[in-house]
Amino acid sequence: MSVAPAKKSSTKRTLLLAALGVLALDAFAIAVAGGVGLKDFPGGVIAKALEPIVPHTVINLGGEEHHAATLFDFYPSITGSMIMSWIVMAVVIIPLTIAARRLKEIPSGVQNVLEFAIEGLTSFAMGIGGPGAKRFITFFLACFLFIAVSNWSGLIPGVGRVHEFRAPTSDVNVTVGLALVAFVYFHYQGVRALGVGGYLGKFFTLKGGIVGLFVGVLEFFLELVKPVTLAMRLFGNIYGGELALTVMTTITLAFIPVALYGLELFVGLMQGIIFSVLVLVFTMLAMEGHHEEGHDEHSPAAAGDGATAGAESRVAAH
Protein backbone atom coordinates (compact mmCIF):
# COMPACT_ATOMS: atom_id res chain seq x y z
CA MET A 1 0.00 0.00 0.00
CA SER A 2 2.87 2.41 0.76
CA VAL A 3 4.92 1.62 -2.39
CA ALA A 4 2.54 3.15 -4.99
CA PRO A 5 2.29 6.63 -3.37
CA ALA A 6 6.08 6.74 -3.08
CA LYS A 7 6.50 6.03 -6.79
CA LYS A 8 3.84 8.59 -7.67
CA SER A 9 5.53 11.19 -5.52
CA SER A 10 8.90 10.39 -7.11
CA THR A 11 7.45 10.84 -10.62
CA LYS A 12 5.95 14.20 -9.70
CA ARG A 13 9.24 15.33 -8.21
CA THR A 14 11.12 14.31 -11.36
CA LEU A 15 8.69 16.16 -13.63
CA LEU A 16 8.84 19.26 -11.43
CA LEU A 17 12.64 19.25 -11.44
CA ALA A 18 12.65 18.81 -15.21
CA ALA A 19 10.27 21.75 -15.65
CA LEU A 20 12.38 23.95 -13.35
CA GLY A 21 15.49 22.91 -15.27
CA VAL A 22 13.86 23.94 -18.55
CA LEU A 23 12.83 27.30 -17.12
CA ALA A 24 16.37 27.84 -15.84
CA LEU A 25 17.77 26.98 -19.27
CA ASP A 26 15.33 29.39 -20.94
CA ALA A 27 16.27 32.18 -18.54
CA PHE A 28 19.98 31.55 -19.13
CA ALA A 29 19.53 31.61 -22.92
CA ILE A 30 17.52 34.85 -22.79
CA ALA A 31 20.12 36.49 -20.54
CA VAL A 32 23.05 35.46 -22.76
CA ALA A 33 21.30 36.46 -26.01
CA GLY A 34 19.84 39.63 -24.55
CA GLY A 35 16.34 38.65 -25.67
CA VAL A 36 17.34 38.69 -29.34
CA GLY A 37 14.82 36.75 -31.42
CA LEU A 38 12.00 37.08 -28.87
CA LYS A 39 10.48 40.24 -30.31
CA ASP A 40 6.67 40.03 -30.59
CA PHE A 41 6.68 36.70 -28.71
CA PRO A 42 4.90 34.39 -29.23
CA GLY A 43 3.16 35.39 -32.48
CA GLY A 44 6.13 37.02 -34.20
CA VAL A 45 8.53 34.27 -33.14
CA ILE A 46 6.15 31.54 -34.36
CA ALA A 47 5.71 33.31 -37.72
CA LYS A 48 9.47 33.36 -38.22
CA ALA A 49 9.86 29.74 -37.16
CA LEU A 50 7.17 28.34 -39.46
CA GLU A 51 8.41 26.52 -42.51
CA PRO A 52 7.42 28.32 -45.75
CA ILE A 53 5.05 26.34 -47.92
CA VAL A 54 7.02 27.21 -51.08
CA PRO A 55 10.31 25.24 -51.25
CA HIS A 56 13.54 27.22 -51.21
CA THR A 57 15.73 27.18 -54.34
CA VAL A 58 19.26 26.13 -53.39
CA ILE A 59 20.81 25.93 -56.87
CA ASN A 60 19.40 28.03 -59.71
CA LEU A 61 19.66 26.19 -63.04
CA GLY A 62 17.63 28.65 -65.12
CA GLY A 63 18.35 31.98 -66.75
CA GLU A 64 16.57 34.19 -64.21
CA GLU A 65 18.90 35.63 -61.61
CA HIS A 66 16.15 36.21 -59.04
CA HIS A 67 13.39 33.73 -59.74
CA ALA A 68 10.26 34.04 -57.61
CA ALA A 69 9.37 30.44 -56.79
CA THR A 70 5.74 29.35 -56.60
CA LEU A 71 4.07 26.37 -54.96
CA PHE A 72 3.87 24.39 -58.23
CA ASP A 73 6.99 25.54 -60.02
CA PHE A 74 8.32 24.27 -63.35
CA TYR A 75 11.45 26.41 -63.23
CA PRO A 76 14.72 24.37 -63.48
CA SER A 77 16.28 24.42 -60.04
CA ILE A 78 17.39 22.21 -57.17
CA THR A 79 15.44 22.78 -53.97
CA GLY A 80 16.13 21.81 -50.39
CA SER A 81 13.52 19.04 -50.56
CA MET A 82 15.31 17.51 -53.56
CA ILE A 83 18.63 17.51 -51.70
CA MET A 84 16.98 15.90 -48.70
CA SER A 85 15.38 13.30 -51.03
CA TRP A 86 18.84 12.27 -52.22
CA ILE A 87 20.02 12.04 -48.61
CA VAL A 88 17.00 9.90 -47.68
CA MET A 89 17.63 7.58 -50.63
CA ALA A 90 21.26 7.21 -49.56
CA VAL A 91 20.20 6.50 -45.97
CA VAL A 92 17.82 3.77 -47.17
CA ILE A 93 19.86 2.21 -50.00
CA ILE A 94 23.43 2.16 -48.65
CA PRO A 95 22.77 0.34 -45.33
CA LEU A 96 20.44 -2.17 -47.03
CA THR A 97 23.01 -2.82 -49.77
CA ILE A 98 25.73 -3.43 -47.20
CA ALA A 99 23.42 -5.69 -45.18
CA ALA A 100 22.45 -7.64 -48.33
CA ARG A 101 26.11 -8.38 -49.07
CA ARG A 102 26.67 -9.72 -45.57
CA LEU A 103 23.78 -12.15 -45.40
CA LYS A 104 24.40 -15.32 -43.45
CA GLU A 105 22.67 -18.66 -43.63
CA ILE A 106 22.04 -18.44 -39.89
CA PRO A 107 20.84 -14.86 -39.32
CA SER A 108 21.79 -12.83 -36.28
CA GLY A 109 21.74 -9.24 -35.11
CA VAL A 110 20.80 -6.72 -37.81
CA GLN A 111 19.91 -9.45 -40.29
CA ASN A 112 17.36 -10.84 -37.84
CA VAL A 113 15.74 -7.43 -37.44
CA LEU A 114 15.64 -6.79 -41.20
CA GLU A 115 14.20 -10.21 -42.01
CA PHE A 116 11.58 -9.84 -39.30
CA ALA A 117 10.56 -6.39 -40.61
CA ILE A 118 10.47 -7.45 -44.27
CA GLU A 119 8.56 -10.65 -43.54
CA GLY A 120 6.08 -8.73 -41.41
CA LEU A 121 5.44 -6.11 -44.10
CA THR A 122 5.23 -8.82 -46.78
CA SER A 123 2.65 -10.78 -44.77
CA PHE A 124 0.72 -7.56 -44.15
CA ALA A 125 0.66 -6.71 -47.88
CA MET A 126 -0.36 -10.23 -48.91
CA GLY A 127 -3.08 -10.23 -46.27
CA ILE A 128 -4.60 -7.25 -48.06
CA GLY A 129 -3.95 -8.10 -51.70
CA GLY A 130 -3.84 -11.89 -51.51
CA PRO A 131 -1.13 -14.18 -52.94
CA GLY A 132 -1.11 -12.15 -56.17
CA ALA A 133 0.31 -9.18 -54.28
CA LYS A 134 3.63 -11.00 -53.85
CA ARG A 135 4.79 -9.73 -57.26
CA PHE A 136 4.47 -6.14 -56.10
CA ILE A 137 6.05 -6.42 -52.65
CA THR A 138 9.31 -4.82 -53.83
CA PHE A 139 7.53 -1.70 -55.05
CA PHE A 140 5.38 -1.68 -51.91
CA LEU A 141 8.46 -1.82 -49.66
CA ALA A 142 10.30 0.82 -51.70
CA CYS A 143 7.38 3.25 -51.35
CA PHE A 144 7.04 2.56 -47.65
CA LEU A 145 10.74 2.93 -46.78
CA PHE A 146 11.26 6.12 -48.77
CA ILE A 147 8.10 7.81 -47.48
CA ALA A 148 8.54 6.75 -43.84
CA VAL A 149 12.19 7.92 -43.69
CA SER A 150 11.26 11.14 -45.53
CA ASN A 151 8.49 11.80 -43.01
CA TRP A 152 10.81 11.21 -40.07
CA SER A 153 13.57 13.39 -41.56
CA GLY A 154 11.40 16.42 -40.89
CA LEU A 155 11.55 15.68 -37.15
CA ILE A 156 15.33 16.11 -37.04
CA PRO A 157 16.12 19.45 -35.34
CA GLY A 158 17.07 22.02 -37.96
CA VAL A 159 15.51 20.24 -40.94
CA GLY A 160 13.02 22.63 -42.52
CA ARG A 161 14.42 25.61 -40.67
CA VAL A 162 17.60 25.30 -42.73
CA HIS A 163 16.64 26.08 -46.32
CA GLU A 164 19.07 23.55 -47.80
CA PHE A 165 17.37 20.70 -45.97
CA ARG A 166 13.64 20.12 -45.96
CA ALA A 167 11.65 16.92 -45.42
CA PRO A 168 10.76 15.73 -48.95
CA THR A 169 7.17 14.84 -48.10
CA SER A 170 6.52 18.32 -46.66
CA ASP A 171 6.95 19.63 -50.21
CA VAL A 172 3.82 19.17 -52.33
CA ASN A 173 5.94 18.87 -55.49
CA VAL A 174 7.54 15.70 -54.12
CA THR A 175 4.26 14.13 -53.01
CA VAL A 176 2.69 14.92 -56.40
CA GLY A 177 5.69 13.28 -58.08
CA LEU A 178 5.33 10.16 -55.93
CA ALA A 179 1.60 10.00 -56.65
CA LEU A 180 2.15 10.31 -60.43
CA VAL A 181 4.75 7.52 -60.38
CA ALA A 182 2.29 5.31 -58.49
CA PHE A 183 -0.51 6.32 -60.89
CA VAL A 184 1.52 5.26 -63.95
CA TYR A 185 2.63 2.07 -62.19
CA PHE A 186 -0.77 0.63 -61.30
CA HIS A 187 -2.34 1.56 -64.64
CA TYR A 188 0.61 -0.03 -66.44
CA GLN A 189 0.06 -3.22 -64.47
CA GLY A 190 -3.63 -3.14 -65.35
CA VAL A 191 -2.94 -2.80 -69.09
CA ARG A 192 -0.24 -5.45 -68.87
CA ALA A 193 -2.65 -7.93 -67.26
CA LEU A 194 -5.79 -7.25 -69.30
CA GLY A 195 -4.50 -5.74 -72.51
CA VAL A 196 -5.40 -2.28 -73.77
CA GLY A 197 -8.87 -3.34 -74.98
CA GLY A 198 -9.71 -5.31 -71.85
CA TYR A 199 -8.54 -2.53 -69.56
CA LEU A 200 -10.47 0.22 -71.35
CA GLY A 201 -13.45 -2.15 -71.49
CA LYS A 202 -13.71 -1.87 -67.71
CA PHE A 203 -14.78 1.74 -68.16
CA PHE A 204 -16.28 2.03 -71.63
CA THR A 205 -18.82 -0.71 -72.31
CA LEU A 206 -22.43 -0.83 -73.49
CA LYS A 207 -23.14 -4.27 -72.01
CA GLY A 208 -24.78 -2.63 -69.05
CA GLY A 209 -26.75 -0.20 -71.17
CA ILE A 210 -26.60 3.59 -70.85
CA VAL A 211 -26.44 3.36 -67.06
CA GLY A 212 -23.50 0.96 -67.24
CA LEU A 213 -21.68 3.26 -69.66
CA PHE A 214 -22.34 6.27 -67.42
CA VAL A 215 -21.01 4.45 -64.36
CA GLY A 216 -17.95 3.28 -66.29
CA VAL A 217 -17.14 6.80 -67.52
CA LEU A 218 -17.59 8.09 -63.97
CA GLU A 219 -15.17 5.45 -62.69
CA PHE A 220 -12.69 6.46 -65.39
CA PHE A 221 -12.68 10.07 -64.22
CA LEU A 222 -12.44 8.93 -60.61
CA GLU A 223 -9.17 7.23 -61.58
CA LEU A 224 -7.78 10.69 -62.31
CA VAL A 225 -8.59 11.75 -58.74
CA LYS A 226 -6.46 9.00 -57.18
CA PRO A 227 -3.06 10.75 -57.60
CA VAL A 228 -4.55 13.95 -56.19
CA THR A 229 -5.79 12.23 -53.04
CA LEU A 230 -2.53 10.30 -52.63
CA ALA A 231 -0.43 13.47 -52.94
CA MET A 232 -2.53 15.81 -50.82
CA ARG A 233 -3.15 13.34 -47.99
CA LEU A 234 0.58 12.75 -47.57
CA PHE A 235 1.56 16.41 -47.94
CA GLY A 236 -1.17 17.72 -45.63
CA ASN A 237 -0.41 15.32 -42.79
CA ILE A 238 3.36 15.81 -42.85
CA TYR A 239 3.46 19.56 -43.47
CA GLY A 240 0.68 20.22 -40.97
CA GLY A 241 2.32 18.00 -38.35
CA GLU A 242 5.63 19.82 -38.69
CA LEU A 243 3.91 23.19 -38.29
CA ALA A 244 2.07 21.99 -35.18
CA LEU A 245 5.30 20.69 -33.68
CA THR A 246 7.07 23.97 -34.50
CA VAL A 247 4.35 26.06 -32.88
CA MET A 248 4.27 23.96 -29.70
CA THR A 249 8.06 23.91 -29.42
CA THR A 250 8.26 27.69 -29.92
CA ILE A 251 5.59 28.41 -27.34
CA THR A 252 7.31 26.25 -24.74
CA LEU A 253 10.76 27.57 -25.73
CA ALA A 254 13.41 24.97 -24.88
CA PHE A 255 10.89 22.39 -23.67
CA ILE A 256 10.19 20.07 -26.60
CA PRO A 257 6.69 18.51 -26.33
CA VAL A 258 7.77 14.87 -26.22
CA ALA A 259 4.22 13.53 -26.54
CA LEU A 260 3.60 15.48 -29.76
CA TYR A 261 6.99 14.44 -31.08
CA GLY A 262 6.12 10.79 -30.48
CA LEU A 263 2.75 11.34 -32.18
CA GLU A 264 4.48 12.72 -35.27
CA LEU A 265 6.77 9.69 -35.39
CA PHE A 266 3.67 7.49 -35.39
CA VAL A 267 1.91 9.65 -38.01
CA GLY A 268 4.99 9.49 -40.25
CA LEU A 269 4.98 5.70 -40.03
CA MET A 270 1.25 5.41 -40.65
CA GLN A 271 1.32 7.76 -43.65
CA GLY A 272 4.04 5.60 -45.20
CA ILE A 273 1.91 2.50 -44.68
CA ILE A 274 -1.29 4.16 -45.95
CA PHE A 275 0.33 5.44 -49.15
CA SER A 276 1.96 2.08 -49.87
CA VAL A 277 -1.18 0.07 -49.11
CA LEU A 278 -3.32 2.30 -51.34
CA VAL A 279 -0.87 1.89 -54.21
CA LEU A 280 -0.95 -1.88 -53.71
CA VAL A 281 -4.75 -1.94 -53.58
CA PHE A 282 -5.07 0.26 -56.67
CA THR A 283 -2.66 -2.05 -58.50
CA MET A 284 -4.62 -5.18 -57.60
CA LEU A 285 -7.92 -3.58 -58.58
CA ALA A 286 -6.47 -2.33 -61.86
CA MET A 287 -5.59 -5.91 -62.79
CA GLU A 288 -9.11 -7.19 -62.24
CA GLY A 289 -11.48 -7.52 -65.17
CA HIS A 290 -14.89 -5.87 -65.40
CA HIS A 291 -17.38 -7.36 -62.91
CA GLU A 292 -21.03 -7.86 -63.59
CA GLU A 293 -23.32 -9.52 -61.02
CA GLY A 294 -20.30 -10.92 -59.19
CA HIS A 295 -18.76 -12.69 -62.22
CA ASP A 296 -15.65 -11.77 -64.19
CA GLU A 297 -16.16 -10.83 -67.82
CA HIS A 298 -12.43 -10.62 -68.43
CA SER A 299 -9.79 -12.64 -66.69
CA PRO A 300 -6.26 -11.26 -66.30
CA ALA A 301 -3.77 -12.36 -68.90
CA ALA A 302 -0.88 -14.66 -68.11
CA ALA A 303 1.27 -11.66 -67.30
CA GLY A 304 -1.09 -10.89 -64.46
CA ASP A 305 -1.36 -14.37 -63.00
CA GLY A 306 -0.56 -12.84 -59.63
CA ALA A 307 -3.71 -10.77 -59.60
CA THR A 308 -6.28 -12.11 -57.23
CA ALA A 309 -9.99 -12.22 -57.84
CA GLY A 310 -11.86 -10.64 -54.98
CA ALA A 311 -9.14 -8.17 -53.97
CA GLU A 312 -11.82 -5.55 -53.51
CA SER A 313 -13.57 -7.64 -50.88
CA ARG A 314 -10.29 -8.14 -49.03
CA VAL A 315 -9.70 -4.38 -49.02
CA ALA A 316 -13.17 -3.84 -47.56
CA ALA A 317 -12.45 -6.43 -44.87
CA HIS A 318 -9.35 -4.53 -43.82
KACOR-V863896 format. One record per residue. N is the residue number from 0. RES is the residue in one letter. D_FIRST is the distance of its C-alpha to the first C-alpha in whole Angstrom. Layout:
[[N/RES/D_FIRST] [N/RES/D_FIRST]]
This chain:
[[0/M/0] [1/S/4] [2/V/6] [3/A/6] [4/P/8] [5/A/10] [6/K/11] [7/K/12] [8/S/14] [9/S/15] [10/T/17] [11/K/18] [12/R/20] [13/T/21] [14/L/23] [15/L/24] [16/L/26] [17/A/27] [18/A/29] [19/L/30] [20/G/32] [21/V/33] [22/L/35] [23/A/36] [24/L/38] [25/D/39] [26/A/41] [27/F/42] [28/A/44] [29/I/45] [30/A/46] [31/V/48] [32/A/50] [33/G/51] [34/G/49] [35/V/52] [36/G/51] [37/L/49] [38/K/51] [39/D/51] [40/F/47] [41/P/45] [42/G/48] [43/G/51] [44/V/48] [45/I/47] [46/A/51] [47/K/52] [48/A/49] [49/L/49] [50/E/51] [51/P/54] [52/I/55] [53/V/58] [54/P/58] [55/H/60] [56/T/63] [57/V/62] [58/I/66] [59/N/69] [60/L/71] [61/G/73] [62/G/76] [63/E/75] [64/E/74] [65/H/71] [66/H/70] [67/A/68] [68/A/65] [69/T/64] [70/L/61] [71/F/63] [72/D/66] [73/F/68] [74/Y/69] [75/P/70] [76/S/67] [77/I/64] [78/T/61] [79/G/57] [80/S/56] [81/M/58] [82/I/58] [83/M/54] [84/S/55] [85/W/57] [86/I/54] [87/V/52] [88/M/54] [89/A/54] [90/V/51] [91/V/51] [92/I/54] [93/I/54] [94/P/51] [95/L/51] [96/T/55] [97/I/54] [98/A/51] [99/A/54] [100/R/56] [101/R/54] [102/L/53] [103/K/52] [104/E/53] [105/I/49] [106/P/47] [107/S/44] [108/G/42] [109/V/44] [110/Q/46] [111/N/43] [112/V/41] [113/L/45] [114/E/46] [115/F/42] [116/A/42] [117/I/46] [118/E/46] [119/G/43] [120/L/45] [121/T/48] [122/S/46] [123/F/45] [124/A/48] [125/M/50] [126/G/47] [127/I/49] [128/G/52] [129/G/53] [130/P/55] [131/G/57] [132/A/55] [133/K/55] [134/R/58] [135/F/57] [136/I/53] [137/T/55] [138/F/56] [139/F/52] [140/L/50] [141/A/53] [142/C/52] [143/F/48] [144/L/48] [145/F/50] [146/I/49] [147/A/45] [148/V/46] [149/S/48] [150/N/45] [151/W/43] [152/S/46] [153/G/46] [154/L/42] [155/I/43] [156/P/43] [157/G/47] [158/V/48] [159/G/50] [160/R/50] [161/V/53] [162/H/56] [163/E/57] [164/F/53] [165/R/52] [166/A/50] [167/P/53] [168/T/51] [169/S/51] [170/D/54] [171/V/56] [172/N/59] [173/V/57] [174/T/55] [175/V/58] [176/G/60] [177/L/57] [178/A/58] [179/L/61] [180/V/61] [181/A/59] [182/F/61] [183/V/64] [184/Y/62] [185/F/61] [186/H/65] [187/Y/66] [188/Q/65] [189/G/66] [190/V/69] [191/R/69] [192/A/68] [193/L/70] [194/G/73] [195/V/74] [196/G/76] [197/G/73] [198/Y/70] [199/L/72] [200/G/73] [201/K/69] [202/F/70] [203/F/73] [204/T/75] [205/L/77] [206/K/76] [207/G/73] [208/G/76] [209/I/76] [210/V/72] [211/G/71] [212/L/73] [213/F/71] [214/V/68] [215/G/69] [216/V/70] [217/L/67] [218/E/65] [219/F/67] [220/F/66] [221/L/63] [222/E/63] [223/L/64] [224/V/61] [225/K/58] [226/P/59] [227/V/58] [228/T/55] [229/L/54] [230/A/55] [231/M/53] [232/R/50] [233/L/49] [234/F/51] [235/G/49] [236/N/45] [237/I/46] [238/Y/48] [239/G/46] [240/G/42] [241/E/44] [242/L/45] [243/A/42] [244/L/40] [245/T/43] [246/V/42] [247/M/38] [248/T/39] [249/T/42] [250/I/40] [251/T/37] [252/L/39] [253/A/38] [254/F/34] [255/I/35] [256/P/33] [257/V/31] [258/A/30] [259/L/34] [260/Y/35] [261/G/33] [262/L/34] [263/E/38] [264/L/37] [265/F/36] [266/V/39] [267/G/42] [268/L/41] [269/M/41] [270/Q/44] [271/G/46] [272/I/45] [273/I/46] [274/F/49] [275/S/50] [276/V/49] [277/L/51] [278/V/54] [279/L/54] [280/V/54] [281/F/57] [282/T/59] [283/M/58] [284/L/59] [285/A/62] [286/M/63] [287/E/63] [288/G/67] [289/H/67] [290/H/66] [291/E/67] [292/E/66] [293/G/64] [294/H/66] [295/D/67] [296/E/71] [297/H/70] [298/S/69] [299/P/68] [300/A/70] [301/A/70] [302/A/68] [303/G/65] [304/D/65] [305/G/61] [306/A/61] [307/T/59] [308/A/60] [309/G/57] [310/A/55] [311/E/55] [312/S/53] [313/R/51] [314/V/50] [315/A/50] [316/A/47] [317/H/45]]
